[in-house]
Amino acid sequence: MLQSNAPRSEKASPFSASEGGVNEIIAFATGLLRRQYRVIVAAFAVALALAVGYLGVTPPTFTAQTQVLLKNPKAAFVKQESPLAESAFDVPEIETHLQLVKSTAVAIAVIRQLKLADDPDFEGPPGLGDMIGRLFSRSAPADEAERDRINEDPPEGLIDAFLFRLQARRLGMSNIIEIAYSSRSPERAAEVVNAAAAAYIKEQMNTKFEASRSATAWLQDRLRDLGDQARREEQAVDAYRMRNNIVSSGGKPIDEQQLADFNTRIVAARAQASDALARLNRNEALLRADTPANPSAELIGATVSDALASPVINALRVELLELQRRDSEWTNRYGENHQAVKDLRARMRELRNSIRDEARRLAETSRNDYEIAVKRQQEMEKLYKEALASSRSATSAEVALRELESRAKSYRAVYETFQQRYMGAVQQETFPITEARVIYPALPPDSKSKPKSKIILALGALGGLALGLGLGLLRDLRDSVFRTPGQIEAALHLPCFSVVPLMDAPRPGRDVRVEANPPERALANVQTIDSTVVGMPLSRFAETIRSAKIGIDLNPTKTPNRVIGVTSALPGEGKTTIAASLARLIAHGGRSVVLVDCDLRHPSLSAQLTPEARCGLIEVIYGQRFEDALWRDPRTPFAVLPMVRRRPLFHSSELLASEATAKLFQRLRDSFDYVIVDLPPLAPVVDARATASFIDCHLLVVEWGRTKIEVVRRALHEAPNIYDNMVGAVLNKTDVKRMSHYDRVCADYYDERYFARYTTADDRGS
C-alpha cells in the first residue's frame, strides 16, 4: 500500500539528494563517532582495563638464549680418516639436531644436574587460582628424599613441562641452532639454557665416542683376520714357486702386450666394418624406396651423411630447391599447363635423376668400403688366432702362479687399507670432538620476554577500539527508528512538515492567573506544553507547529483541509499535544477552531484540558446539543469538545462510523473555521479508520528516536484509507542537539543560533 504513494514522495521532497563519494563516507564516520562515542569509549576502556589487569596478574617471564654452531672444523693434528662416514648438513639433518636438543635424554640430564624438581617454575601455573589452591591445600610438602628421587628419576609431567619451556630453532639458512629457555628468574633461565646446550654437546660427544670405540674394536678384529689371510696367501705363492722351480715370472711365454694389441685392432676393425655395413644398408634402402613414380623425399633432401659430404649432390639439391620455388611461383602466375612450367618441371626431373645416379655411385662406394673393412677384420682375426695358438704352449704352472700372486696382493692391499682406518680410529678415540660448539654462553636477560607490556596494551587498545567501533556500528545499523525527516520521506513517502523539539513538561505549582468570575465550561489557564504556542509564540516549538499548519493548508491537492485528524502509530508519541498545539495556534491567529477528542477508549486530551466535564462527544452523538458540551477559551476563539468516558465502550468504531457522528462533524464544519480531531493511534485499535469519511486530511505524528520504522509502515499498510488521506507527518519530541549526529547533510539546519535572531529573551529563556 505504501508503494502506491511513491510519486507523492518525489513531489514532497524535490531537493533531497544523497551525496556520494568520500565526503559522505567521512560524514557517516563522523556521525557514527558522535552518536556512539559512549559505546566506543566504554569498550576501549574495558579492553584497556583487561589488558592492564592481565599485565598485573601475569608474572614476568625471562628468556635466555644461546647459539650452537654445527659442523665444527677438526684440528689439523687430528685430521685423520674417520672410520665412520661424515654426511653433509642439510635441512633434514638440522631438523634432526633440533629434535635432539629437545630430546628426553637432554631434559633428564639438565633436570638431574640443576635439580629442577625444586624449581618454582614447575610447582604449578601462577595466578589467583593457584594461590587459592595453595592456601587451602592440605597436602604435606615433599621431603628431601622424595625430591631427590624425583630429580634422579623425573616423571613424564616434569619432563614435558621442561621441554615446553625449552625452544630450539634454526637461524635463517645457516648451520646455527638457537636454544632458548623461559623462566621467572633471568639467572635461572641463563643457567638452564647453558646446561641444555652443554648436555646436548656432551650427548653428541658420547654418541660419537661410543661409535668410534665400537668401530675400533671391529677394525681390530678384522685386521687380525686380514693379516692372517694375507700371510697364508703369500706363503702359498712361495711354496708353489718352490714346487714348480719357478725363479721369476718376468720371462713370459705369452706376450700379453701383443695379444692386447691384436685385441684392440680387432675391435677397431669390427667397428669399422659395422659402420660401413650400416651406411651400405641405409643407401640401398633409400635406393629401393626411390622410384621415378614415387621419388624419395629423404633421398632428394640429402639427409644421409654420404650425400651431405658430396659436393655434387649439394649443388644439384640447391638448384632443385630453386626450381621448386620457381615452379610454385610460376604455377600460381601462369597455371600448370603453361609451357614454361612444363619445361621447368622437366628440368626438375632431370635434377632428381642426377641426384639418384650420384646416390647410386655413393652406394657402390659404400659397398667397396664394406668389403675392404671385412677383409681387414678377417686378417686381424687370423693374426690373433696365430698368436693365441703360439701362447698355448706355455705351462699351466705360470697361470696358477699368477692367480696366487693376484690373490696375495689383494689381501695385502685390503689389510693395509684397514690398518690405515684403524690408526685413524685410534686417533679419533684419543681426541673425541663433536659436530657442534657453543658460540657464546647465555647471559641473564635484562628485560622480560613476556608478557610484552607495550604489545599487550597496544592490542588491548586496538581491540577495544575495534570492538567499540563494531558495537557502535551494530547499534547504529539496528537503530531502526525515525531520526531524520529524510527517513520519514524515504520510508513512508510522506512529506515531513516540521521537526518538533522535545519540550519539558511544565513544573507543577507554578503561579497561574485565575479570572475572578470564569464563565461556565471555560478552559482553565493552566500551563501545558500546548499552551507554549500562545505563551511563547516566537519559540522554536511554536515555529514548528506553525510549519505543520502551513504544510496542511498548502497541500498539493488544493482542497480546503478544515477537518484535520491527528494520529500516530503507537500511543505516547505526542499526537494529543500536537493536536492541541495546532488548535491553539489557529485560534491565536484569530480563526475559530474546535478540538475534538475522538479517542473514545483513552481520552487523554479531555483528562488534560477538561477534567471536570460531564457531557461530551458521546452525549452529543446521541442527540444532545454540541453547544452544551463545548468548553471554550475566554481569550481566543478556541473550543474543546471533550470525551466523557462513563463506561467501557465495546463498539467504539461503529459509533464513530455512524451517520450521527458524520452529521455532528458536518455541523462542526459549518460552525467553525477548523476542526482538529485527536484520533486514536493506528496500531492498537481500529477506531481511526472509521473516521476517514468525515475528515478532510490526516496528520501523522512520529516520535523521534522511539518509533520503529517497520511498526509505522505496518500500521499505515493496515489503514489504507488513512494513508491515502494523509498530507504529511511531523517528527515529535526531537532532541535537536543530537540531530546533527544523524542528519549529516542538513546538520547546520538545526543550529540554535539561526533561531535566536527571531525569538525574544523570554522565548530563549524558556
Residue pairs with C-beta under 8 A, 6 or more apart in sequence:
1 716
1 717
1 720
1 723
2 492
2 493
2 713
2 716
2 717
2 723
3 493
5 493
5 494
5 723
5 724
6 493
8 493
8 494
8 495
8 556
9 489
9 490
9 493
9 494
9 495
11 556
12 489
12 493
12 494
12 495
12 728
13 486
13 489
13 495
16 486
16 489
18 24
18 745
19 27
19 745
24 744
27 744
27 745
28 744
30 744
31 741
31 742
31 744
32 469
32 472
32 473
32 476
33 40
33 472
34 740
34 741
35 472
35 476
35 738
35 741
35 742
36 468
36 471
36 472
36 473
36 475
36 476
37 472
39 468
39 471
39 472
39 475
40 465
40 468
40 469
40 471
40 472
41 468
42 468
43 464
43 465
43 467
43 468
43 471
44 461
44 464
44 465
44 468
45 464
46 464
47 460
47 461
47 463
47 464
47 465
47 467
48 457
48 460
48 461
48 464
50 460
51 456
51 457
51 459
51 460
51 461
52 457
52 460
54 451
54 456
54 460
55 451
55 453
55 456
55 457
57 127
57 128
58 126
58 127
58 451
59 126
59 184
60 184
60 448
60 450
60 451
61 182
61 183
61 184
61 448
61 449
61 450
61 451
62 182
62 183
62 184
62 185
62 186
62 189
62 444
62 445
62 447
62 448
62 449
63 180
63 181
63 182
63 189
63 445
63 449
63 450
64 180
64 181
64 183
64 186
64 189
64 190
64 192
64 193
64 194
64 442
64 443
64 444
64 445
65 178
65 179
65 180
65 193
65 442
66 178
66 179
66 193
66 194
66 197
66 438
66 439
66 440
66 441
66 442
67 171
67 176
67 177
67 178
67 179
67 438
67 439
67 440
68 101
68 176
68 177
68 178
68 179
68 197
68 200
68 201
68 436
68 437
68 438
68 439
69 175
69 176
69 436
69 437
69 438
69 439
70 89
70 94
70 97
70 175
70 176
70 177
70 435
70 436
71 89
71 175
71 435
71 436
72 433
72 434
72 435
72 436
72 437
74 433
75 431
75 433
78 427
78 428
78 431
78 433
80 423
80 424
80 427
80 428
81 420
81 421
81 424
82 424
82 425
82 428
83 212
83 215
83 216
83 219
83 421
83 422
83 424
83 425
83 428
84 211
84 212
84 215
87 93
89 175
94 170
94 175
94 177
97 177
97 436
98 168
98 169
98 170
98 177
100 106
100 200
100 203
100 204
101 166
101 168
101 177
101 179
101 196
101 200
102 163
102 166
102 168
103 203
104 159
104 163
105 199
105 203
106 196
106 199
106 200
106 203
107 154
107 159
107 162
107 163
107 166
108 154
108 159
109 195
109 199
109 202
109 203
110 116
110 162
110 192
110 195
110 196
110 199
111 117
111 151
111 154
111 158
111 159
111 162
112 151
112 152
112 154
113 195
113 199
114 191
114 192
114 195
115 147
115 151
116 122
116 151
116 154
116 158
116 162
116 192
117 147
117 150
117 151
117 154
117 158
118 147
118 151
119 183
119 188
120 184
121 161
121 165
121 183
121 184
121 188
122 158
122 161
122 162
124 130
124 133
124 134
126 184
142 150
150 158
154 162
165 181
165 182
165 183
166 179
166 180
166 181
166 192
166 193
166 196
167 179
167 180
167 181
167 182
168 177
168 178
168 179
168 180
169 177
169 178
169 180
170 176
170 177
170 178
171 177
171 178
176 439
177 436
179 193
179 196
179 197
179 200
180 193
181 189
181 192
181 193
181 196
182 189
182 449
182 450
183 189
183 192
186 444
186 445
186 446
187 444
189 442
189 444
189 445
190 441
190 442
190 443
190 444
190 445
193 442
194 438
194 441
194 442
197 438
197 441
197 442
198 438
200 436
201 434
201 436
201 437
201 438
204 434
204 435
204 436
205 432
205 433
205 434
208 432
208 433
208 434
208 435
209 429
209 432
212 425
212 428
212 429
212 432
213 429
215 425
216 422
216 425
216 426
216 429
219 418
219 421
219 422
219 425
220 422
222 418
223 415
223 418
223 419
223 422
226 411
226 414
226 415
226 418
227 415
229 411
229 415
230 408
230 411
230 412
230 414
230 415
233 404
233 407
233 408
233 411
233 412
234 408
234 412
236 404
236 408
237 401
237 404
237 405
237 408
240 246
240 397
240 400
240 401
240 404
241 247
241 401
244 397
244 401
246 397
246 398
246 401
249 398
249 401
249 402
249 405
252 398
253 391
253 393
253 394
253 395
253 398
254 391
254 394
254 398
255 387
255 391
258 387
259 384
259 387
259 388
259 391
262 380
262 383
262 384
262 387
263 384
265 380
266 377
266 380
266 381
266 384
269 373
269 376
269 377
269 380
270 377
272 373
272 376
272 377
273 370
273 373
273 374
273 376
273 377
275 373
276 366
276 369
276 370
276 372
276 373
277 370
279 304
279 305
279 306
279 366
279 369
279 370
280 363
280 366
280 367
280 369
280 370
282 304
283 304
283 306
283 359
283 362
283 363
283 366
284 363
286 296
286 298
286 299
286 304
286 359
287 299
287 356
287 359
287 360
287 363
289 296
289 298
289 299
290 296
290 299
290 356
290 359
292 349
292 353
295 352
295 356
298 304
299 307
299 355
299 356
299 359
300 317
300 320
300 352
300 355
301 317
302 308
302 310
302 313
302 314
302 317
302 355
306 362
306 365
306 366
307 313
307 358
307 359
307 362
308 314
310 358
310 362
312 358
313 355
313 358
313 359
316 351
316 354
316 355
316 358
317 355
319 351
320 348
320 351
320 352
320 355
323 344
323 347
323 348
323 351
324 348
326 344
327 341
327 344
327 345
327 348
330 338
330 340
330 341
330 344
331 341
334 340
334 341
335 341
480 708
480 709
480 710
481 704
481 705
481 706
481 707
481 708
481 709
482 488
482 491
482 702
482 703
482 704
482 705
482 707
482 709
482 712
482 731
483 704
483 705
483 739
483 742
483 743
484 731
484 739
484 742
484 743
485 496
485 499
485 731
485 743
486 743
486 745
487 709
488 494
488 496
488 702
488 729
488 731
489 495
489 496
491 709
491 712
491 713
492 700
492 712
492 713
492 716
492 729
494 700
494 726
494 728
494 729
495 551
495 727
495 728
495 729
496 728
496 729
496 730
496 731
497 547
497 548
497 550
497 551
497 552
497 699
497 728
497 729
497 730
498 543
498 544
498 545
498 547
498 548
498 551
498 730
498 731
499 544
499 704
499 730
499 731
499 734
499 736
499 739
499 750
500 541
500 544
500 545
500 548
500 574
500 578
500 730
500 731
500 732
500 733
500 734
501 540
501 541
501 544
501 734
501 736
502 704
502 733
502 734
502 735
502 736
503 529
503 532
503 541
505 529
506 527
506 528
506 529
510 527
512 524
512 525
512 526
512 527
513 525
514 524
514 525
515 522
515 525
515 634
518 524
518 634
519 632
519 634
521 610
521 613
521 630
521 631
521 632
522 631
522 632
522 633
522 634
523 609
523 610
523 631
523 632
523 633
523 634
523 638
523 640
527 535
528 580
528 608
528 609
529 541
529 577
529 581
530 577
530 580
530 581
530 583
530 584
531 584
532 539
532 541
532 542
532 581
532 766
533 539
533 541
533 542
533 545
533 546
533 581
533 584
533 585
533 588
534 584
534 585
534 588
534 636
536 542
536 760
536 762
536 763
536 766
537 588
538 758
538 759
538 760
538 763
539 759
539 763
539 766
540 736
540 752
540 755
540 759
540 763
541 581
542 585
543 755
544 730
545 578
545 581
545 582
545 585
546 585
548 578
548 582
548 699
548 728
548 730
549 582
549 585
549 586
551 727
551 728
552 561
552 564
552 697
552 699
552 727
552 728
553 561
555 561
555 697
555 727
555 728
559 696
560 696
561 696
561 697
561 727
562 669
562 673
562 674
562 675
562 696
563 665
563 668
563 669
563 674
563 675
563 677
563 694
563 695
563 696
563 697
564 582
564 674
564 675
564 676
564 677
564 695
564 696
564 697
564 698
564 699
565 598
565 677
565 679
565 688
565 691
565 695
565 697
565 698
565 699
566 575
566 576
566 578
566 579
566 582
566 676
566 677
566 678
566 679
566 698
566 699
566 701
567 575
567 679
567 680
567 681
567 682
567 688
567 698
567 699
567 700
567 701
567 722
568 574
568 575
568 681
568 682
568 700
568 701
568 702
568 703
568 707
569 681
569 682
569 683
569 700
569 702
569 707
569 711
569 712
569 715
569 716
570 681
570 683
570 684
570 703
570 707
570 711
570 715
571 602
571 681
571 684
572 703
573 681
573 701
573 702
573 703
573 706
573 707
573 732
573 733
574 701
574 703
574 732
574 733
575 678
575 679
575 681
575 701
575 732
576 599
576 604
576 605
576 608
576 678
577 732
578 699
578 701
578 730
578 732
579 595
579 605
579 676
579 677
579 678
580 595
580 605
580 608
580 609
580 676
580 678
582 676
582 699
583 593
583 594
583 595
583 638
583 674
583 676
584 633
584 636
584 638
586 593
586 638
586 673
586 674
586 676
587 593
587 633
587 636
587 637
587 638
588 636
588 638
590 637
591 637
591 673
591 674
592 637
592 639
592 671
592 672
592 673
592 674
593 637
593 638
593 639
593 672
593 673
593 674
593 675
593 676
594 630
594 639
594 640
594 641
594 668
594 671
594 672
594 674
594 675
594 676
595 605
595 609
595 638
595 639
595 640
595 641
595 676
595 678
596 617
596 640
596 641
596 665
596 668
596 675
596 676
596 677
596 678
597 603
597 605
597 606
597 616
597 617
597 640
597 641
597 642
597 643
597 678
598 617
598 643
598 656
598 677
598 678
598 679
598 680
598 687
598 688
598 691
599 605
599 643
599 678
599 679
599 680
599 687
600 617
600 618
600 643
600 645
600 649
600 652
600 655
600 656
600 680
600 687
601 645
601 649
601 652
601 680
601 685
601 687
602 680
603 616
603 642
603 643
603 644
603 645
605 640
605 642
605 643
605 678
606 613
606 616
606 640
606 642
606 643
606 644
609 631
609 640
609 642
610 631
610 640
610 642
613 629
613 631
613 642
613 644
614 644
615 624
615 628
615 629
615 644
616 629
616 641
616 642
616 643
616 644
617 629
617 641
617 642
617 643
617 644
617 664
618 643
618 644
618 646
618 649
618 655
619 629
619 644
620 626
620 629
620 641
620 664
621 655
621 658
621 660
621 661
621 664
622 660
626 641
626 664
626 667
626 668
629 641
629 642
630 639
630 640
630 641
631 639
631 640
631 641
631 642
632 638
632 639
632 640
633 639
639 672
641 668
649 655
652 685
652 687
653 685
653 686
653 687
653 689
653 690
654 690
655 661
656 687
656 690
656 691
657 690
657 691
657 693
661 691
661 694
662 693
662 694
665 675
665 694
665 695
666 694
668 675
669 675
677 691
677 695
679 687
679 688
679 691
679 698
680 687
680 688
681 688
681 715
682 688
682 689
682 715
682 716
682 718
682 719
682 722
683 711
683 714
683 715
686 719
688 719
688 722
689 719
689 721
689 722
692 698
692 721
692 722
692 725
695 725
696 725
697 725
697 726
697 727
698 722
698 725
698 726
698 727
699 726
699 727
699 728
699 729
699 730
700 712
700 716
700 726
700 728
700 729
700 730
701 729
701 730
701 732
702 712
702 729
702 730
702 731
702 732
703 732
703 733
704 731
704 732
704 733
704 734
704 735
705 733
705 734
705 735
706 733
716 722
716 723
716 726
717 723
736 750
736 752
739 747
739 750
740 747
740 748
740 750
740 751
743 749
743 750
748 754
756 764
